[in-house]
Amino acid sequence: MQVSAPNNIKIYNLSAGKSLPEWLSERKRRTLSKKNVDIRRRIELIQDFSMPGVSTSIKVSKDGQHILVTGIYKPCVKCYDVQQLSLKFERCLDSEVVTFEILSDDYSKYYRLRVPRFGRDMKYHYPSCDTFIVGDGNQIYRINLERGQFLQPFETKATSINKCDINPLHHLLAVGTQEGKIEAWDPRMKNRVGVLDCALHCITQDKFEAVPSVTAVRFQGGLNLGVGTSTGQIMLYDIRSNKPFLMKDHMYGLPIRNIEFHERMNLVYSMDSSIVKIWEKNSGKIYTSIEAQHDFNDLCVVPNTGMLMMANEATKMQVYYIPSLGPAPYWCSFLDNLTEELEEQNYDIIYDDYKFVTEKELDELGLLHLKGTNLLRAYMHGYFMDARLYRKARDVMKPFEFEEYKKRRIREKMKEECANRVQVQKLPSVNPELALKLIENASNKNRKKQESSNLLRDERFKALFNNPDFQVDKHSEEFILLNPVISQLDKSKAKELKKRQLAREKEETQDKPEEDEAQGRSSDESFIHDSSDSSDDEKLWAKEVRRNYRLIRKNEREKEQENSGEEDNNPAAENEPRLKKAKNVVKFEEGKPMERRNKLSFAERLKNEGTQDIKMSDSHGCREMTFSVGKRKRPVETKHLRKEFKHLLRPAGNIFKKKH
């Protein structure tokens, strides 16, 4: 028996344990039970409580004496007697059972008939002996079992109907349609009394793909109605209102297959193929949940107890017992004593003997061929496997893993011991000063400076420290003019830190009364010193900037003198008269040439004067360049030809002046 405690609610799985095959003889069964401890300790609540292949639906009779189960393959119906805890009878059918309804407390009545359409659900109305069958069509078929004939069907507005339910108090028939609506019919009036649009409250703009259909309907009392949709939502309605008073989402996107209510504790059971969730009706707060080992098909809650039975995609029907929801049924009251004993002992939580592995780990262990077998259980993004199998596979694939672990621990210890030593930090070959400054900012408490240190680790700025094209040119005009400012800022910060440290040391050495007397003087003196220091810093900074500027201008003059010296050394130019270059070129032009020059654009005038070779730059290192777009040759040629042929044409201005 497995025990799990999701949300601190203990759940006992009574179906867990090894099962013996049917073809074993009784003698071999007894032998295995004696030898195998797991088989001897398992709980077989009902003998042969299983199906040949898959169980599709399960129900308990009203008197609680019989449990009926349907399944495949072959299609069959099994009836179990809870007094004897064994199989009562088994009947085989021609086709798979979709659903069934227990008409009376016993199992004596049996009849067979066909319906016009494929059926999906049915309910029996006890006062009128009518059976309502819904399915692939818009009609609700009525069969009167007392007279043995079909009655006039109800015509709905739906294309097909998935589920139906009858309220036990006022006998209102509710059917869930493919279009996501609930239609309510009164069997006495034989007409529709209301329509409820459930899909309207399920649709969201970001997840709208198709209209969700109704897949589960269940009444509670005379006023409450639970509706499940194909998108995994459960809505609880008061039938007097068209809006749900509570909406719960399973968050799996799977159709809700069944809804049940717990009368005493005001809880709701909701089931899809992967999980059964139990939650509070008024708040929607989760109480506990049961995850499926195999896909669930149907849910049956034994009335007034804490036992749940599920039909699933496996041979054995799943039986769970939750003591906090109620006592065990009278026919298995020994479960209460058993669970009390287990609570006093230490028990193994589910999956304690299993190891979770991912797909990559399976490949490393060489166990990919086990996928699809019972040795691996798919769960989330990996698999559960037996811990013993995992250890054996790991020892085979990695026999020296422990030795590697020891070596790794030794290396870590050596690194910890070497951390106290002085470590030489390797700087990049490009811009090492900038890298050193960023490393210093990383240890600073200022958040902005810490963020600037991320440049070293950021891949986008990797070329700044690898590519020589990004090397800072210390001989450029911009760097020379800007460097005094940066260096002066660093010096002022160092002075400020030194001042603070000296002030702190003085405070520690002096007594308190002396501090009070000297406080007035020190404040004035500090103000004077600070102001004098700041003024000195500003003077030094200004002097350094002027000195660098004069140095740049001096270098430019030396270059000009070198160029002029080359011209002087030329012997051919010695005998020629020398003309000094005027600073401002003045052209004395008059008449048409001057007018023509004024009509030109500014770019063309600069081009004619030969100033297009001048390069402009600013203090930030930016460069400017100018260019002119050449004109097309064809318009120029046509203009030239027009001028040539202009004097050859005769004017036609005197035609209208002739007198006849």
Buried (B, 14 or more C-beta within 10 A) or exposed (E): BBBBEBEEBBBBBBBBBEBBEEEEEEEEEEEBBEEEEEBEEBBBBBEBBBBBEBBBBBBBBEEBBBBBBBBBEEBBBBBBBBEEBEBBEEEEEEEBBBBBEBBEEEBEEEEEEEBEBEBBBBBBBEEBEBBBBBBBBBBBBBBBBEEEEBBEBBEBEBEBBBBBBBBEEEBBBBBBBBBBBBBBBBBEEEEBEEBBEBBEBBBEEEEEEEBBBBBBBBBBEEBBBBBBBBBBBBBBBEBEEBEBEBBBBBEBEBBBBBBBBBEEBEBBBBBBBBBBBBBBBEEBEBBBBBEBBBBBBBBBBBEBBBBBBBBBBBBBBBBBBBBEBBBBBEBBEEBEEBBEEBEEEEBEEBBEEBBBBEEEBBEBBEBEEBEEEEEBBEEEEBBBBBEEBBEEBBEEEEEEEEEEEEEEEEEEEEEEEEEEEEEEEEBBEBBEEBBEBBEEBBEEEEEEBEEBBEBBEEEEEEEBBEEEEEEEEEEEBBBBBBBBEEEBEEEBEEEEEEBEEEEEEEEEEEEEEEEEEEEEEBEEEEEEEEEEBEEEBEEEBEEBBEEBEEEEEEEEEEEEEEEEEEEEEEEEEEEEEEEEEEEEEEEEEEEEEEEEEEEEEEEEEBBEEEEEEEEEEEEEEEEEEEEEEEEEEEEEEEEEEEEEEEEEEEEEEEEEEEEE
